[in-house]
Amino acid sequence: MRLMFIRHGEPDYARDCLTEIGRRQAKDTAERLSDEGIEAIYSSPFGRARQTAQYTAEKLGLPVQILDFMHEITWGSRDGAPLFADGHPWALADQMALEQYDLSRQDWQDHPYYANNKAADEAERIARETDAWLLSLGYRRENLYYRCLLPDGRQRTVALFCHGGSSAAALAHILNLPFPYLCGALHLWFASVSVIRLEKRPGSMALPCLELINDARHVPYGQG
């Protein structure tokens, strides 16, 4: 199975919708995705992601299925105590690197920047719900990897329209990489496409393959 993660187009965050440029990006993304063999379209419940998804849905004649858990993440102190950069995950990744913290560590939740940060809860929630969603698609997580439960070995492709933060959390979990590392290493462009491929042979289990990451060549504008 191929899992396509598409970030929403340029947004008007205050109104949770797309700008004029964002609508153009969404239209061009629909053209980009038209020959990918997509069989199902999913979206975050947020307006900017749903609007981006709708262009592809109309192009392919498919419904948009909402995944509530893939809304954009929140961050900040759990109890109101001050946090560096208010706990903003991307700012934290840069600061942790500046402090020579090893961002590949799996115990990142214990770092002072995350021990009281709602972003750690969000990453854990998305990881848990991502596994439930993948199970519904025929892939069961066993320890670090996913076993294919589908019976026929046919390649399937699904598209998920969401956000930079929720994508980073889901991709980090699927690839067994720390969430702060993904935040620091992967700054997703608007309307960018990333693809993870899972083993399609019935009963098999293998390392998820990163097929494509942050491809925005179809929308080179509006990325300032």
Buried (B, 14 or more C-beta within 10 A) or exposed (E): BBBBBBBBBBBEEEEBBBBEBBBBBBBBBBEBBEEBEBBBBBBBBBBBBBBBBBBBBEBBEBEBEBBEBBBBBEBEEEEEEEBEEEBBBBBBBBBBBEEEBEBEBEEBBEBEBBEBBBBBBBBBBBBEBBBEBBEEBBBEBEEEBBBBEBEEEEEBBBBBBBBBBBBBBBBBBBBEBBBBBBBBBBEBBBBBBBBBBBBBEBEBBBEBEEEBBBBBEBBEEBEE
